Every structure is written in C-alpha cells, then in structure tokens.
Amino acid sequence: MTGPTRPRVTHEVLNQPPPLAGHDVAQDPALFEALAREGAGAVAGELHELGVLAGSAQTQEQARLANDCVPRLRTHDRYGHRIDEVDYHPAWHALMSVAVAHGLHAAPWAEGEPGAHLARAAKFYVWSQAEAGHGCPVSMTYAAVPALRHAPELARRFEPLLASRAYDPGLRVPETKAGLLSGMAMTEKQGGSDVRAGTTRAEPAPSAGPGAHLLTGHKWFNSAPMCDLFLVLAQGPGGLTCFLLPRVLPDGTRNAIRIQRLKDKLGNRSNASAEVEYEGAVGWQVGEPGRGVRTIIDMVTATRLDCVLGSAAGIRRGTVAAVHHCAHRQAFGRNLIDQPLMTGVLADLAVESEAATALAIRLAAAAQRSVDGDSAEAALLRVALPAAKYWVCKRAVAHAAEVLECHGGNGYVEDSGLPGLYREAPLNSIWEGSGNVTALDVLRALHRSPGSVDALTAELDLATGGDKRLDEATGELRRMLNGLAGLAESAGGAGAGQAAEYQARRLAGLIASLLQGALLVRHAPPAVADAFCASRLGSAAAGGPGYAFGTLPDGLDLPSVVDRARVSAPAAG
Ligand SMILES: Cc1cc2nc3c(=O)[nH]c(=O)nc-3n(C[C@H](O)[C@H](O)[C@H](O)COP(=O)(O)OP(=O)(O)OC[C@H]3O[C@@H](n4cnc5c(N)ncnc54)[C@H](O)[C@@H]3O)c2cc1C
C-alpha cells in the first residue's frame, strides 16, 4: 500500500538577504546635513513620515502593481463615442494620493510658507524612492504654476486648484473638482529639442473666450494624459506661443484632444505617455504671442530640478539596496560588504550618492532663494542647473547598472525591483532637455546670463584651500572659461561657436563635479570628500576614459563611507 506522497524537502533557503522593507527611506545623513545647512531642518518630521511610508511593504507592493498593471487607453465608450480616457491601477491612485496630500505638487506656490519650495524638493526626493513614474504629473503640476502666471487671469482661476492637497482624478470641468493636475506638450514628431520646429497651428477663436484659440496638429509625447490641464506650444499668428488646454471645457464637453495611443516604453511604465492629436482643441493663450518658449521655459526650469532630484533619489535608492544586499550576502565565507573589492564598489556608489544629494539639495535651496528674489542665487541656478541635469542624470545610468551587479543574478530578475530602477535611470537624462541640449544650455548661460560666471566662481571659491585636487580642477575650469571667452573674442562667428559646442559636455560635467566636490569638501565627512576628490577630480577626473565604479585609489577610509549608506531595517519575520 502506498500513502500520499509528501513533497520531499530538497534544500533549505540560505544566504539570501532579508527583504529591505519596513525601513525609513529618510535615514539619510547626507540629506539631513544638507537640509540643516540650508535652514530647512524643520521638514524632518514630515520627511521621516514619508520615508517610513516609502519603505513600507505596502508601498513597495503598490509600486510593483502600478508598474506591472500598466495604464490602459480606452478611446471609445461602448456606444462608439470618443472618450480618450486612460485607466490606471488603484495602486497608481494610492501613490498619487500620498504625493498630493503631502504637497509634492503645486502646494508651495499657494501656501507660501518660508522655505516651502525647498521642503517640497526634499519630500519629492524621499517619496520618489517609493516609485518614480508617478513623479511625472506631480512634477509637471508643480512646474506649471510659474508658466501659468504669465496669464494672470488663468492663474487666478486654476492655481488654487493646482495647489489643492486633494487628489481628485477623473475628467470633469476643472472648476468643479477638488484638485487639478497639469501636464505639458511640446514635443512633436519632427522635433523635441528643437521645439520651434513645431507645426501645430493655433487660430484665434474670440467667440470661445478671451485669448481663446483653436489648435490643430499633434504632439508625439504627452505624458500623464489624464491631467486636467496642459501647457502646449503651437504656432499662432504671432509665432510659437504657449496655450493652456483643458481636457474638459467649461460647458462640460470634452476638448478635442484625441489620444491616439500610449507609448510602449523601456521603463516609467506606471506613467502613461500618449501620442495626441488636436482637432480644433480649445486653448487659452498664456504669455505673449510668439514668446512661447520664453513662457514655457519657466516650467522647464522647475522640471529640470526635479530631474536632478529624481536621479539623486534613484542613486540613493540603489546605493542603499546594494549596501543592504552585500551586508547580508556571503561569498567565499565572508560577507560581501567586507571583501575589499566590494567595499570599494559600494563606497564608490555611496560617494556618487552623497555628491548627487548634496548638489540636488544645494540647487533646490538656490531655487527657493530665487523665488524669494535673490538674484545671485538665480544666476547660480541658471548655470548650475543644466550642468547638474546633464551630469547627475547621466551618472544615474551607470550607477544603476553597478547597483544591479552588486546583487549578482538576483539583481537581473524582476522580483528584486532593480530592473525597474535600471530601466528608469536613462529617462531623466532624456526628457526636459537631453544631455547635449542641457550641456549646450550651460554654454548659453555662461555667455548670456549676466552674473552666472561670477555666481559660479563665488560658489566654488567658498571651498578654496579645502582640497588641493579641487583647487587644481577649479583652475582647469577657469582656464576653460577663459578659453571660451578668448574663442568668442578672437575668432567669433560660426567657428568659435562650433569649437565651444564641442566642449560643452566636458564643461558641463566639470562644472557639476566641481560644485559637488566643493560641497563635499566643505560639508561632508572627510572620508567622503577625500574619496570624491581622489576619484572624480584627480587623474580619473569626471568623464575620463574608462572610469568604472570600484576603481577608487588606495589609502581611503572606505568602510566609513559605506557605513553612511546603511539603513536599519526590521529583521525579517
Ligand atoms: C517617457 C517620455 C515621456 C515624455 N513626455 C513628454 C511630455 O509629456 N511632453 C513633452 O513635450 N515631451 C515629452 N517627452 C519628449 C522629450 O522631452 C523629448 O524626447 C526630448 O526633449 C528629446 O527630443 P526628441 O525626442 O525629439 O529628440 P531630438 O530632439 O531629435 O534629439 C535627439 C538627440 O540629439 C541631441 N541633440 C539635439 N539637438 C542637438 C544639438 N544642437 N547639438 C547636439 N546634439 C543635439 C539630443 O540631445 C538627443 O540626444 C517625453 C519623452 C519620453 C522618453
């Protein structure tokens, strides 16, 4: 007689790290030190609240669901009427609710508390570590306000609702909703960087209200298409002009914005990115006719800062994950974290994270002071922000790949969550001005923005004498800047322009690295600053050939660098 067979125990699961969950994502010394020196320490309580939420198993599951159960386009209802709606998984809405309730969108513009923009930046950095995709509409809603203010009447109508802390999804007349979200649409098939090539037309339609136009054309990328309002560029009678398009018109009918399809993207899958066409869609003019780029650039400045914050957040998330894994995983009888070559890799990842966070928060503070009317900080931001957007976002890609490799084969498997981090990493480098475009913007700022060179050198001078390698690299920047000025004076014309453009990436990378180095030398623990200057500013200078993580020079105090990236997580139950 044979009984029921019992499954045979084949093996015990050993040497797998406990899940990194139930921890406070805001256990982040670099973040808190930066906020303290910028006078924003008061936000600490809310950051820990968000940090605990971001690290919870529940939020991690929501992040997974929002990306696995991707948004779905429904173009028509059952009777064949066009509805152009996108359905999101409830997990997306849960993430959005937290972001809006904590004022990560437009709240600081309305609430006006001192330091509100800087506090919002810190919260965005912490909460982005929960899930990156939903940051897109949150960021665009924050950024829309300064552009919208070019049309005071529209701002008066919509700003309070954009700033409301109520998340109220669904397509209804904007004024009847408890809270609004805003997107933007500039990119067309024939050009995204070169938005002046846009072919969408806008014809005046005074019968539809003051400043009203009817838009005909298309946009090739239009993320978060379920937003209530969109800032859109179109060719009006006076040239390229900015317009505000509502999804639902004041009479309750849907505006003629047709969603053609959703993009099948590498990452950022929780967030829908649509291709749209306008069939005489109503738009209200924002800013002066023919000054569309000038108007919408106010939005782009704010979203670029969020790209830097978002990439710094991804770098931090990856660093913590790698350190956690290696602290619990053994190979050849020892924890990985204690094996010299891995210690070097982790320390290098942690140095990148410290540098990214320090620069992101410094720029967020500059943005705050710019809003408060500080022109020197505005001049610094003008040159430092595109440089940081170029460099921090680009470093995020290599960083994510190395983080993944620290996890070995597990890192390559979806369950680990790291493929999502990896797929997300290139995006901040592409949108809101791709690498070359932001590097060229650094040149533009240096040439055209009065005070930017002075503001930059003044910031770097604060660290003079703190580290010889930093001083030398700062000298190299001065030589480059003099060379650029010489080019402009001697040759002038197209030749000088081409020579300058060719150097733009080197210049942008150097500026960002020097700003990072200066901050770390002044404020970070000596081991962090030492490792940064030795690897990023010495012979293996930023952007140098063949630079790989884990190739820091000898003689550095690496364990203490790694230690700062360790978080305590509850033991697995
Ligand atoms: C997921 C996702 C969502 C997006 N959502 C939106 C959205 O909501 N709204 C919106 O308006 N756009 C959106 N975009 C579009 C994005 O902003 C553009 O893709 C980006 O600005 C680049 O434009 P492009 O794709 O036309 O590339 P191109 O402009 O063709 O650029 C191609 C390459 O050429 C480089 N290049 C361009 N000009 C120069 C130059 N002068 N010298 C040297 N190199 C140059 C660029 O850096 C880039 O590497 C989104 C993109 C993605 C990927």
The ligand as a MOL file (V3000), in Angstrom:
LIG
                    3D

  0  0  0     0  0            999 V3000
M  V30 BEGIN CTAB
M  V30 COUNTS 53 58 0 0 0
M  V30 BEGIN ATOM
M  V30 1 C 8.9380 58.7450 -21.4510 0
M  V30 2 C 8.9300 60.0860 -22.0790 0
M  V30 3 C 7.9440 60.9680 -21.7650 0
M  V30 4 C 7.9110 62.2280 -22.3460 0
M  V30 5 N 6.9040 63.0940 -22.0160 0
M  V30 6 C 6.8440 64.2990 -22.6360 0
M  V30 7 C 5.7640 65.2110 -22.3550 0
M  V30 8 O 4.9010 64.9560 -21.5070 0
M  V30 9 N 5.7250 66.3750 -23.0300 0
M  V30 10 C 6.6660 66.7180 -23.9620 0
M  V30 11 O 6.5730 67.7850 -24.5430 0
M  V30 12 N 7.6860 65.8750 -24.2470 0
M  V30 13 C 7.7980 64.6870 -23.6090 0
M  V30 14 N 8.8230 63.8270 -23.9050 0
M  V30 15 C 9.7170 64.1580 -25.0050 0
M  V30 16 C 11.1040 64.5780 -24.6060 0
M  V30 17 O 11.1030 65.8120 -23.9530 0
M  V30 18 C 11.9390 64.5750 -25.8910 0
M  V30 19 O 12.0210 63.2240 -26.3280 0
M  V30 20 C 13.3020 65.1550 -25.7030 0
M  V30 21 O 13.2050 66.5320 -25.4350 0
M  V30 22 C 14.1940 64.9500 -26.9350 0
M  V30 23 O 13.5270 65.3280 -28.1090 0
M  V30 24 P 13.4510 64.3200 -29.3510 0
M  V30 25 O 12.9220 63.0250 -28.8500 0
M  V30 26 O 12.7020 64.9590 -30.4370 0
M  V30 27 O 14.9490 64.0810 -29.7740 0
M  V30 28 P 15.8340 65.0390 -30.7060 0
M  V30 29 O 15.4850 66.4580 -30.4180 0
M  V30 30 O 15.7560 64.5570 -32.0850 0
M  V30 31 O 17.2850 64.7310 -30.1120 0
M  V30 32 C 17.9950 63.5470 -30.4420 0
M  V30 33 C 19.3970 63.6530 -29.8600 0
M  V30 34 O 20.0590 64.7540 -30.4570 0
M  V30 35 C 20.6240 65.5980 -29.4660 0
M  V30 36 N 20.6180 66.9780 -29.9550 0
M  V30 37 C 19.5660 67.7730 -30.1840 0
M  V30 38 N 19.9860 68.9880 -30.5790 0
M  V30 39 C 21.3370 68.9520 -30.5940 0
M  V30 40 C 22.3570 69.9070 -30.9170 0
M  V30 41 N 22.0500 71.1510 -31.2600 0
M  V30 42 N 23.6440 69.5170 -30.8190 0
M  V30 43 C 23.9720 68.2640 -30.4360 0
M  V30 44 N 23.0600 67.3310 -30.1190 0
M  V30 45 C 21.7480 67.6740 -30.2030 0
M  V30 46 C 19.7680 65.3980 -28.2360 0
M  V30 47 O 20.4920 65.6840 -27.0460 0
M  V30 48 C 19.4250 63.9150 -28.3640 0
M  V30 49 O 20.4480 63.1530 -27.7850 0
M  V30 50 C 8.8970 62.5840 -23.2900 0
M  V30 51 C 9.9070 61.6820 -23.6160 0
M  V30 52 C 9.9330 60.4430 -23.0160 0
M  V30 53 C 11.0300 59.4930 -23.3890 0
M  V30 END ATOM
M  V30 BEGIN BOND
M  V30 1 1 1 2
M  V30 2 1 2 3
M  V30 3 2 2 52
M  V30 4 2 3 4
M  V30 5 1 4 5
M  V30 6 1 4 50
M  V30 7 2 5 6
M  V30 8 1 6 7
M  V30 9 1 6 13
M  V30 10 2 7 8
M  V30 11 1 7 9
M  V30 12 1 9 10
M  V30 13 2 10 11
M  V30 14 1 10 12
M  V30 15 2 12 13
M  V30 16 1 13 14
M  V30 17 1 14 15
M  V30 18 1 14 50
M  V30 19 1 15 16
M  V30 20 1 16 17
M  V30 21 1 16 18
M  V30 22 1 18 19
M  V30 23 1 18 20
M  V30 24 1 20 21
M  V30 25 1 20 22
M  V30 26 1 22 23
M  V30 27 1 23 24
M  V30 28 2 24 25
M  V30 29 1 24 26
M  V30 30 1 24 27
M  V30 31 1 27 28
M  V30 32 2 28 29
M  V30 33 1 28 30
M  V30 34 1 28 31
M  V30 35 1 31 32
M  V30 36 1 32 33
M  V30 37 1 33 34
M  V30 38 1 33 48
M  V30 39 1 34 35
M  V30 40 1 35 36
M  V30 41 1 35 46
M  V30 42 1 36 37
M  V30 43 1 36 45
M  V30 44 2 37 38
M  V30 45 1 38 39
M  V30 46 1 39 40
M  V30 47 2 39 45
M  V30 48 1 40 41
M  V30 49 2 40 42
M  V30 50 1 42 43
M  V30 51 2 43 44
M  V30 52 1 44 45
M  V30 53 1 46 47
M  V30 54 1 46 48
M  V30 55 1 48 49
M  V30 56 2 50 51
M  V30 57 1 51 52
M  V30 58 1 52 53
M  V30 END BOND
M  V30 END CTAB
M  END
